[in-house]
């Protein structure tokens, strides 16, 4: 039995990961912004840590205060925020929020987990990124816009690389993953549901299954600091 922490476990990929890990007999800790766990997950053996808002500096300490005396095998940070914007209508506060959630918050969560001794030699940290953060894969045909979403994922990729350098001597592996294009409320909310069929979008359960297989059977310290797409591009 492994001890797994899923940050952002109340919906989408995070919810699917938490439920699958719990169903497989692991001890799963899941974070939620509310103080009480989501009703739809109540039947799963998940230990909930409430009042965790990754966009705040206190999120890491809130988590570690609930994990005293516990060491984790795997941490997966899936929390995200996607606001629709364009060149004609950029959104300052929304961009700031995307950066705080996607690329600033993970630094402070990992910092607190390491300093509190919750992560140990052999632990794995997985940061859920996206190919949308790739400069090389952004083509003219796709156009511009969505500045905060794309750039915050690019920043997260650098954060993951830097964390991997900081933690390698401690034997803690840090990986960045693109889980695949998913059929979620997040992608629907920005109008991307019109691309689901053509883009081969998968369900969160499908994405979670391939991500778990990668983390459990392929990812280790030899791959730390690298970016992977377990389901391939798209």
C-alpha positions in Angstrom: 0.0 0.0 0.0 1.3 3.4 -1.0 0.5 6.8 0.5 -0.7 9.2 -2.2 -1.5 12.9 -2.0 -3.7 14.4 -4.7 -3.8 18.2 -4.6 -7.0 19.2 -6.3 -9.0 16.0 -5.8 -12.6 17.2 -6.0 -13.2 17.1 -9.8 -11.8 16.2 -13.2 -8.5 14.4 -13.3 -7.8 14.8 -9.6 -11.0 13.3 -8.6 -10.5 10.3 -10.9 -6.9 9.8 -9.6 -8.0 9.9 -6.0 -10.8 7.4 -6.6 -8.7 5.0 -8.6 -5.8 5.0 -6.2 -8.2 4.5 -3.3 -10.0 1.6 -5.1 -6.6 0.0 -5.6 -6.0 -0.2 -1.9 -3.7 2.8 -1.4 -4.0 5.3 1.4 -5.1 8.4 -0.4 -5.1 12.0 0.9 -7.1 14.5 -1.2 -7.2 18.2 -0.9 -10.4 20.3 -1.3 -11.0 24.0 -1.1 -14.1 23.6 1.0 -13.7 22.4 4.6 -15.8 19.3 4.0 -15.3 16.6 1.3 -17.4 16.5 -1.8 -20.6 14.4 -1.3 -20.0 12.4 -4.5 -16.7 11.1 -3.1 -17.9 10.2 0.4 -18.1 6.5 -0.4 -14.4 6.2 -1.3 -11.8 5.7 1.5 -10.1 9.0 1.0 -8.7 11.1 3.8 -9.7 14.7 3.0 -7.7 17.8 3.8 -10.0 20.8 3.5 -9.5 24.5 3.3 -6.7 24.1 0.8 -6.5 26.9 -1.8 -3.4 26.4 -3.8 -3.5 30.1 -4.9 -2.6 31.1 -1.3 0.7 30.9 0.5 -0.8 29.0 3.4 -1.9 26.0 1.3 1.3 24.1 1.9 1.3 24.5 5.7 -2.4 23.6 5.8 -1.5 20.3 4.1 1.5 19.5 6.3 -0.4 20.3 9.5 -2.7 17.5 8.5 0.1 15.1 7.6 2.2 15.2 10.8 4.1 11.9 11.3 3.2 10.7 7.8 5.6 10.2 4.8 4.2 10.1 1.3 5.2 8.0 -1.6 3.6 10.1 -4.4 2.3 13.6 -4.6 0.3 14.6 -7.7 -0.6 18.3 -8.1 -3.5 18.6 -10.5 -5.2 21.8 -9.3 -5.8 24.2 -12.2 -7.7 27.1 -13.4 -8.5 28.1 -17.0 -10.0 31.5 -17.9 -10.9 32.3 -21.5 -9.3 35.5 -22.9 -8.2 37.0 -26.1 -5.9 39.8 -27.3 -9.0 42.1 -27.5 -10.2 41.1 -24.1 -7.2 40.1 -21.8 -8.1 39.6 -18.2 -5.5 40.8 -15.7 -6.9 39.3 -12.5 -7.7 36.0 -14.2 -4.1 35.8 -15.5 -2.7 36.4 -12.0 -5.0 33.7 -10.6 -3.8 31.2 -13.3 -0.2 31.9 -12.5 -0.8 31.5 -8.7 -2.6 28.2 -9.1 -0.6 26.6 -11.9 3.0 27.8 -11.4 3.4 29.6 -8.0 1.4 27.4 -5.7 3.2 24.2 -6.5 6.5 25.7 -5.4 5.2 26.5 -1.9 3.4 23.2 -1.5 6.5 21.1 -2.4 8.6 23.4 -0.2 6.4 22.7 2.8 6.2 19.0 2.1 10.0 18.7 2.0 10.7 20.9 5.0 8.2 19.0 7.1 9.7 15.7 6.2 6.6 14.4 4.5 8.6 13.6 1.3 11.4 11.1 1.6 14.1 9.5 -0.5 12.2 7.6 -3.2 9.2 9.9 -3.1 7.7 11.1 -6.4 6.2 14.5 -7.2 4.1 14.8 -10.3 3.1 18.2 -11.6 0.2 18.1 -14.1 1.1 20.4 -16.9 -0.1 20.5 -20.5 1.3 20.6 -24.0 -0.5 24.0 -24.2 2.6 25.3 -22.4 4.9 24.2 -25.2 6.4 27.0 -27.3 7.6 24.6 -30.0 4.1 23.0 -30.4 2.3 26.3 -30.7 1.5 26.9 -34.4 0.3 29.9 -36.3 -2.8 28.1 -37.3 -3.9 27.9 -33.7 -3.6 31.6 -33.2 -2.8 33.6 -30.1 -4.9 34.5 -27.0 -5.4 32.4 -23.9 -2.3 34.1 -22.5 -2.6 33.1 -18.9 -3.5 29.5 -19.5 -0.6 28.8 -21.9 2.0 30.9 -20.2 1.3 29.6 -16.7 1.8 26.1 -18.0 5.1 27.1 -19.6 6.1 28.6 -16.2 5.1 25.4 -14.5 7.4 23.4 -16.7 10.3 25.5 -15.6 9.2 25.3 -12.0 9.3 21.5 -12.3 12.8 21.5 -13.8 14.1 23.8 -11.1 12.5 21.7 -8.3 14.0 18.6 -9.8 17.5 20.1 -9.5 16.8 21.2 -5.9 15.5 17.8 -4.8 17.7 15.3 -6.8 20.3 15.0 -4.1 17.5 14.2 -1.6 16.4 11.3 -3.9 13.0 12.9 -4.6 11.9 12.7 -8.3 9.9 15.5 -9.9 8.1 14.9 -13.1 6.0 17.0 -15.5 3.1 15.3 -17.4 0.6 16.2 -20.1 -2.3 13.9 -19.2 -4.1 14.3 -22.5 -6.9 16.5 -23.8 -9.8 15.8 -21.5 -13.6 16.0 -21.6 -14.0 18.1 -18.4 -16.0 21.1 -17.2 -12.8 23.1 -17.4 -12.4 22.6 -21.1 -16.1 22.9 -21.7 -16.2 26.3 -19.8 -13.8 27.9 -22.4 -15.6 26.4 -25.4 -13.2 23.6 -26.1 -15.9 21.0 -26.0 -16.4 21.7 -29.7 -13.0 20.2 -30.3 -13.5 17.1 -28.1 -14.3 14.7 -30.9 -11.9 15.9 -33.5 -9.2 16.3 -30.9 -9.6 12.8 -29.5 -10.5 14.1 -26.0 -10.6 11.4 -23.3 -12.5 11.1 -20.0 -10.7 12.0 -16.7 -10.9 8.3 -15.8 -9.1 7.3 -19.0 -6.4 10.0 -18.5 -6.0 9.0 -14.8 -5.5 5.3 -15.7 -2.7 6.0 -18.1 -1.1 8.6 -15.8 -1.1 6.1 -12.9 0.5 3.4 -15.0 3.3 5.8 -16.0 3.9 7.0 -12.4 3.8 3.5 -10.9 5.7 1.6 -13.5 7.9 3.9 -15.5 8.7 7.1 -13.6 11.6 7.2 -11.2 14.6 9.4 -10.3 16.3 8.6 -13.6 13.6 10.6 -15.3 13.4 13.5 -12.9 13.0 17.0 -14.4 11.6 15.6 -17.6 8.3 16.3 -19.4 6.2 13.3 -20.5 3.0 12.7 -22.2 1.9 9.2 -21.2 -0.9 9.1 -23.7 1.2 10.8 -26.4 0.6 14.3 -27.9 -2.9 15.7 -28.1 
